[in-house]
Amino acid sequence: MKKLAIGFLLLAVPFALFSLDFYVGPTAYYASVIQPQSVKNLSPSGMSVSDFAIGGDARLMAGLLWGGVVGLYQPGTDLLPNQLQFMTDVGLGLRILFLRAAIGVGPDFGLAFGNGATQAFRAGANLRLTGDVILGKVSFGLSWLSKIEFTQQSLSDAFSNPYGMLGVAVLFKL
């Protein structure tokens, strides 16, 4: 398995040198409609303001390799604190004509404040799946973010229990 991974990286590096694109723009996320009962219990009346998050998205695309960072503000409620989140990821992407699909994992950091926040700083990991329609210097993207741990079990749980945040972004090439 290690030889296959090393071989793949050696093949991917030359492709990464041919193109280097940097995109940045606004993004908005919504907490997934697929929610575990513990999350539904926090908002018994249904949808709340804390289900939404707004911020910015930046992506560096280099051939098959890509990296990204999403910064989000998620307002709190009477039961939940306000949150600032920064999710970074590195992964592989494939572009065919004007379509791009990618998957990445990486660390994320959060800061909770107000509304009785008990734990101010949080660190963890995230899994991100993204698809983009690239039209010239503008990219329209759809992303799914799920908080995970850096374990194989956590990654498989993220796919079998797809609770996360679904987002849209309009990115501009710099």
Summary of the structure (lengths in Angstrom):
residues: 174
radius of gyration: 17.2
end to end distance: 37.3
largest distance: 53.0
contacts: 521
relative contact order: 0.19
helix: 19%
strand: 56%
